[in-house]
Amino acid sequence: MLKDSYIYKMFVCLSNWLNKIFSESFLVNIFIKDVDNEKKETDTLFVKLINKIIEIFRKVFSKLKLDKAFDNSIFAKPIIWLSLTVFLTPFLPTMMCLGMLIFTGMSLALKILITPDFKLKYFKTNAWILVFILIIGVSAFTSISLEESINIALVMIAFAFSYFVITNTIENKKQLKFILYLFVIAAAISAVYGIYQYIFGDVYSQAWLDSNMFEDIKMRVYSTFENPNVYGEYLILAIPIAVALFLTEKGFWKKTFLLAIAGITMLTMILTFSRGCWLGILFALAILAIIIDRRFIILGIIALMLMPFVLPETIINRFMSIGDMSDSSTSYRVYIWMGTLAMLKDYWFCGVGLGETSFNTIYPLYSYNNIEAPHSHNLYLQIVSQFGIVGLIVFLGIVYNFYKEATISMLKKKNIVLAGIIAGMTGFFLESMFDYTWYNYRVILIFWMVLALGSVTARLEENKEGKE
């Protein structure tokens, strides 16, 4: 009777029509249509030049017998140093993270020089990242505050190069899984410390609250990141990976362990009371759920309807204040966006340069209500402010190529872990609309790490080298 009813037939026709529009749309097909160019990236002049330079250094190492001296040396095992870097990044100061990353890169270079059959891995994203690095360098020398901009550029360039270090260090699925486990375990440890903060309290955390609107919130967790919004941005990238690992791993104890990681990191995400990060993680988990099974949409709608009856009043009030201009945090951001857009009408092509000094030299001339700010509270506006419109175009090129390669591989192989990485990155990009998510240098490094892990996961699914 149901199938013969006009209502059922109407919904079937409507769903088929929507599915046809979705599958045939231009925006969808630019991400899922697999088009292989006849000329491979390995045939380019730049790649041939790099390989030639490597070959010259290999001959030098061979003549000096350095290849035998470092054979099986711990210094020529970059996976060890990469593991330490991934695990310790949430806990170490920026300069120590930079030092560990440089040491990992040197270890990889040593391995390349002593291994004759080692070949660099090439991705479609590589060229875009190299151009972005070039733009960072040029912007440093054209900035208003030269010394500060050069120092910032050097750190950003080194962290961007971590993409190449990671994609060339991880060689098989076993290594990839080990790195992913370290990544989520580190997030869980930071979450435990965050809960410790919440239990014992910290008056300093009140600096990020409008005390008039949220006097019932006594603490915002920030763990090792000095700011709850920054910590939430890190968790957006980590939580979907933990959930994806939980869904794919087999065995009671492994699943229990990963469920505990996902649970404790999600709890600390709530305790950050970061509304933008809440939206980011909800969006990320929604995408992951839809990728796994579209029927989760119904469960998601039911969950959203039940949330007001389950969650504490403090969380409900905080969430419902999104977009409320009477909240000083919301109005503060809106005025900063307006001032930044006014500034970019004059500086859209080349930006004003890197660093707070460059931004605060020009921005106050355009600010609304005399509001001061260290940055534009929006990743995309800040990229234009620092690197100009060309920088934003190149950055979007990186994002597009990452999504295209990752989405094609995920659809072909039904890889849930890759879906988790895609979901985390998507949630991060959504949060980037409400805050400058690259303000913290360690988050910049973690961003490039996750981007590289996504590319490696996609490539190992496609190539035979991914088989253990």
C-alpha positions in Angstrom: 0.0 0.0 0.0 2.9 2.4 0.9 4.7 1.8 -2.5 1.5 2.3 -4.4 0.6 5.6 -2.7 1.1 8.9 -4.5 3.1 10.4 -1.5 5.7 7.6 -1.7 6.0 8.0 -5.5 6.3 11.8 -5.1 9.2 11.3 -2.7 10.9 8.8 -4.9 10.7 11.1 -7.9 12.0 14.0 -5.8 14.9 12.0 -4.4 15.9 10.7 -7.9 15.7 14.2 -9.3 18.0 15.6 -6.5 20.4 12.7 -6.9 20.6 13.3 -10.7 21.3 17.0 -10.1 24.0 16.2 -7.5 25.7 13.5 -9.5 25.8 15.6 -12.7 26.7 19.0 -11.1 29.9 20.7 -12.1 31.0 21.4 -8.5 30.7 17.8 -7.6 32.4 16.4 -10.7 35.5 18.6 -10.3 36.2 16.6 -7.1 35.2 13.1 -8.1 36.0 12.9 -11.8 39.3 11.1 -12.3 41.2 12.5 -15.2 44.8 11.3 -15.7 47.1 13.5 -17.7 49.2 11.8 -20.3 52.3 13.6 -19.2 53.2 12.5 -15.7 54.6 14.8 -13.0 57.8 12.7 -12.9 58.5 13.8 -16.5 58.7 17.5 -15.7 61.9 19.5 -16.0 61.8 20.5 -12.3 61.6 16.8 -11.2 64.4 15.8 -13.5 66.6 18.5 -12.1 65.9 17.4 -8.5 66.7 13.8 -9.4 69.9 14.9 -11.1 71.1 16.8 -8.0 70.3 13.8 -5.8 72.3 11.5 -8.2 75.3 13.8 -7.9 75.2 13.8 -4.1 74.8 10.0 -4.1 78.0 9.6 -6.0 79.8 11.8 -3.6 78.5 9.8 -0.6 79.5 6.6 -2.3 83.0 7.7 -3.0 83.5 8.9 0.6 82.0 5.6 1.8 79.4 7.5 3.8 76.6 5.3 2.4 78.1 2.3 4.2 78.9 4.3 7.3 75.3 5.4 7.8 73.7 2.1 6.6 71.2 0.9 9.2 72.0 4.0 11.3 69.2 5.5 13.4 70.1 8.8 11.9 69.0 7.5 8.5 65.6 6.2 9.8 63.3 9.3 9.4 60.2 7.3 10.5 61.6 7.3 14.0 62.1 11.0 14.1 58.8 11.7 12.4 57.0 9.6 15.0 58.5 11.6 17.8 57.7 14.9 16.0 54.0 13.9 15.4 53.6 12.7 19.0 55.4 15.6 20.7 54.1 18.6 18.6 51.1 19.3 20.9 53.3 19.6 23.9 56.5 21.3 22.8 57.2 25.0 22.2 57.3 26.1 18.5 61.0 26.3 18.2 61.5 22.8 19.6 58.9 21.5 17.1 60.8 23.3 14.3 64.1 21.7 15.5 62.6 18.2 15.5 61.1 18.8 12.1 64.4 19.9 10.7 66.1 16.9 12.2 63.5 14.6 10.6 64.1 16.3 7.2 67.9 15.8 7.6 67.3 12.1 8.4 65.1 11.8 5.3 67.8 13.5 3.2 70.4 11.1 4.5 68.2 8.1 3.7 67.7 9.4 0.2 71.4 9.8 -0.4 72.4 6.3 0.9 69.5 4.4 -0.7 70.1 4.1 -4.5 66.6 2.9 -5.4 64.8 5.5 -3.2 62.4 7.6 -5.3 60.7 10.8 -4.2 56.9 10.6 -4.2 55.1 13.2 -6.3 51.5 14.4 -5.8 49.5 16.9 -7.7 49.5 19.1 -4.6 53.3 19.4 -4.6 53.6 22.1 -7.2 50.9 24.2 -5.5 52.7 24.0 -2.2 56.0 25.0 -3.7 54.4 28.0 -5.3 52.8 28.9 -2.0 56.2 28.6 -0.3 57.6 31.0 -2.9 54.8 33.5 -2.2 55.5 33.3 1.5 59.2 34.2 0.8 58.3 37.1 -1.5 55.8 38.5 1.0 58.3 38.4 3.7 60.7 40.8 1.8 57.9 43.1 0.7 56.3 43.4 4.2 56.1 46.6 6.2 58.0 45.1 9.1 60.9 43.3 7.4 62.6 41.6 10.3 59.5 40.2 11.9 58.1 39.0 8.6 61.3 37.2 7.6 61.3 35.3 10.9 57.6 34.3 10.6 58.2 33.3 6.9 61.1 31.0 7.8 58.9 29.1 10.3 55.9 28.9 7.9 58.1 27.7 5.1 59.7 25.0 7.3 56.3 23.8 8.4 55.0 23.8 4.8 58.0 21.6 3.9 56.8 19.1 6.5 54.3 18.0 3.9 57.1 16.7 1.7 59.0 15.2 4.6 55.9 13.2 5.7 54.8 12.1 2.3 58.3 10.7 1.5 59.0 9.2 4.9 55.9 7.0 5.3 56.3 4.0 3.0 53.6 1.5 3.8 50.3 1.1 5.6 51.9 -0.2 8.7 53.9 2.9 9.2 50.9 5.1 8.3 48.7 3.4 11.0 51.4 3.8 13.6 51.7 7.5 12.9 47.9 7.9 13.0 47.8 6.1 16.3 50.5 8.4 17.7 48.5 11.4 16.5 45.3 10.5 18.3 47.1 9.2 21.4 48.8 12.6 21.7 45.4 14.2 21.4 44.1 12.0 24.2 46.9 12.9 26.5 46.3 16.6 25.8 42.6 16.0 26.6 43.5 14.4 30.0 45.5 17.4 30.9 42.6 19.6 29.7 40.2 17.8 32.0 42.7 18.3 34.8 42.6 22.0 34.1 38.8 22.0 34.2 38.6 20.1 37.5 41.2 22.3 39.4 40.2 25.5 37.6 42.1 28.4 36.2 41.1 32.1 36.5 43.3 32.9 33.4 40.8 31.1 31.2 38.1 33.8 31.9 39.9 36.1 29.5 38.0 34.5 26.6 34.5 34.9 28.0 31.9 37.7 28.0 31.3 37.6 31.8 28.0 39.5 31.4 26.5 36.8 29.1 28.2 33.6 30.4 28.8 34.1 34.1 27.8 30.5 34.7 30.9 29.3 32.7 33.8 29.3 35.1 36.4 27.6 32.9 37.4 27.1 29.3 39.8 24.3 28.6 42.9 25.1 26.5 45.2 22.3 27.5 48.7 22.9 26.1 47.7 25.4 23.5 47.3 28.6 25.7 43.9 29.4 24.0 40.7 27.4 24.0 39.9 28.3 20.4 43.3 27.2 19.2 43.0 23.9 21.2 39.6 23.3 19.6 41.1 23.8 16.1 43.6 21.1 16.9 40.8 18.7 18.2 38.8 19.3 15.0 41.6 17.6 13.1 42.1 14.8 15.6 38.7 13.7 16.6 37.4 12.5 13.2 40.6 10.4 12.7 40.1 8.8 16.2 36.4 8.0 15.2 37.5 6.6 11.8 40.1 4.4 13.4 37.5 3.1 15.9 35.2 2.2 13.1 37.8 0.4 11.0 39.8 -1.4 13.7 38.9 -5.0 14.8 39.2 -6.5 18.2 37.4 -5.5 21.5 40.4 -3.9 23.2 41.5 -1.8 20.2 37.9 -0.6 19.7 37.6 0.2 23.5 40.9 2.1 23.5 39.9 4.2 20.4 36.4 4.8 21.7 38.0 6.1 24.9 40.2 8.4 22.9 37.3 9.7 20.8 35.2 10.2 23.9 37.7 12.1 26.0 38.8 14.3 23.1 35.1 15.1 22.4 34.5 15.9 26.0 37.4 18.4 26.1 36.1 19.9 22.8 32.9 20.6 24.6 34.8 22.1 27.6 36.6 24.6 25.3 33.2 26.3 24.9 34.5 27.4 21.5 31.3 27.9 19.4 33.2 28.0 16.1 35.0 24.8 16.9 31.7 23.2 18.0 30.2 24.0 14.6 33.4 22.7 12.9 33.4 19.3 14.7 29.7 18.8 14.3 30.1 19.5 10.6 33.1 17.2 10.4 31.3 14.3 12.2 28.2 14.8 10.1 30.3 14.5 6.9 32.0 11.3 8.2 28.6 9.8 9.1 27.1 10.6 5.7 30.1 9.1 3.9 29.7 5.9 6.0 26.0 5.6 5.6 23.4 8.2 4.4 20.9 6.8 6.8 22.9 8.5 9.6 21.2 11.7 8.4 18.0 10.6 10.1 19.8 9.8 13.3 21.6 13.2 13.2 18.3 15.0 12.9 16.9 13.1 15.8 20.0 13.8 17.8 19.8 17.5 17.1 16.2 17.5 18.2 17.1 15.8 21.5 20.1 17.9 22.3 18.1 20.7 24.1 16.7 18.1 26.5 20.0 16.3 27.2 22.8 18.9 27.3 23.4 21.2 30.3 22.0 24.7 30.1 25.4 26.3 30.0 26.2 24.5 26.7 22.8 25.3 25.2 23.1 29.0 26.1 26.6 29.2 24.7 25.5 27.4 21.4 22.4 29.5 21.0 24.4 32.7 21.3 26.0 32.1 17.9 25.4 35.2 15.8 24.2 37.2 18.8 25.6 40.7 18.3 25.1 41.6 22.0 27.9 39.1 22.7 31.1 41.1 22.7 33.0 38.2 21.1 30.6 38.1 18.1 30.4 41.8 17.6 34.2 42.1 18.0 34.7 39.6 15.1 32.1 41.2 12.8 33.7 44.7 13.2 37.2 43.2 12.6 35.9 41.5 9.4 34.4 44.8 8.2 37.6 46.7 8.9 39.7 44.0 7.2 37.5 44.1 4.1 37.8 47.9 4.0 41.6 47.6 4.1 41.7 44.9 1.4 39.9 47.2 -1.0 43.2 49.0 -1.2 45.6 46.1 -0.5 43.9 43.1 -2.2 46.6 42.5 -4.7 49.8 42.2 -2.6 48.5 42.4 1.0 50.3 44.2 3.8 52.8 41.5 4.8 53.3 38.9 7.5 53.0 39.4 11.3 51.1 41.5 13.8 53.2 44.6 13.2 52.4 44.7 9.5 48.7 44.1 10.1 48.5 46.7 12.9 50.3 49.3 11.0 47.7 49.5 8.3 44.5 48.0 9.8 43.8 50.7 12.4 43.4 53.2 9.5 40.3 51.2 8.4 39.0 49.7 11.7 35.4 50.1 12.9 34.7 51.5 16.3 38.4 51.8 16.9 38.6 48.0 17.6 42.2 46.7 17.8 43.1 43.2 16.7 46.2 41.1 16.1 44.7 39.5 13.0 41.5 39.4 10.9 39.9 36.4 12.8 39.4 34.7 9.4 42.0 32.4 7.7 41.0 33.4 4.2 40.9 37.2 4.9 44.3 36.8 6.7 45.9 35.0 3.8 44.8 37.9 1.5 46.1 40.4 4.1 49.5 38.6 4.2 50.0 37.3 0.7 47.5 39.1 -1.5 44.9 37.6 -3.7 47.4 35.4 -5.5 48.3 33.7 -2.2 44.6 32.9 -1.6 44.2 31.5 -5.1 47.3 29.2 -4.7 46.1 28.2 -1.2 42.7 27.2 -2.7 44.6 25.3 -5.4 46.3 23.3 -2.6 42.9 22.6 -1.0 41.3 21.6 -4.3 44.0 19.2 -5.3 44.0 17.6 -1.9 40.2 17.1 -1.9 40.2 15.8 -5.5 42.9 13.2 -4.9 41.6 12.2 -1.5 37.9 12.0 -2.6 38.6 9.9 -5.7 40.7 7.4 -3.6 38.1 7.3 -0.8 35.2 6.6 -3.2 37.2 3.9 -5.0 38.4 2.1 -1.9 35.8 3.0 0.6 38.5 4.1 3.0 36.9 5.2 6.3 40.2 6.6 7.7 40.7 8.8 4.7 37.0 9.9 5.1 37.9 10.9 8.7 40.9 13.0 7.5 38.7 14.6 4.8 36.0 15.3 7.4 38.5 16.8 9.9 40.0 19.1 7.2 36.5 20.2 6.2 35.6 21.0 9.8 38.8 22.9 10.1 38.1 25.0 7.0 34.6 25.8 8.4 36.1 27.0 11.7 38.6 29.0 9.6 35.7 31.3 8.6 35.3 32.4 12.2 38.9 32.6 13.3 42.5 32.8 12.0 43.3 29.1 12.5 47.0 29.7 11.6 47.6 32.1 14.4 49.2 29.4 16.5 52.4 28.0 14.8 51.9 24.5 16.1 48.4 24.4 14.6 50.0 25.3 11.2 52.4 22.4 11.6 49.6 20.0 12.5 47.5 21.3 9.5 50.3 20.4 7.1 50.8 17.0 8.9 47.1 16.1 8.5 47.2 17.3 4.8 50.2 15.1 4.2 48.7 12.1 6.0 45.6 12.4 3.8 47.7 12.4 0.7 49.7 9.4 1.8 46.6 7.5 2.7 45.1 8.2 -0.7 48.4 7.2 -2.5 48.9 3.9 -0.5 45.4 2.8 -1.4 46.2 3.4 -5.1 49.7 1.9 -5.3 50.9 -1.6 -4.7 53.5 -0.2 -2.3 50.8 0.3 0.3 50.4 -3.4 0.8 52.1 -4.6 3.9 
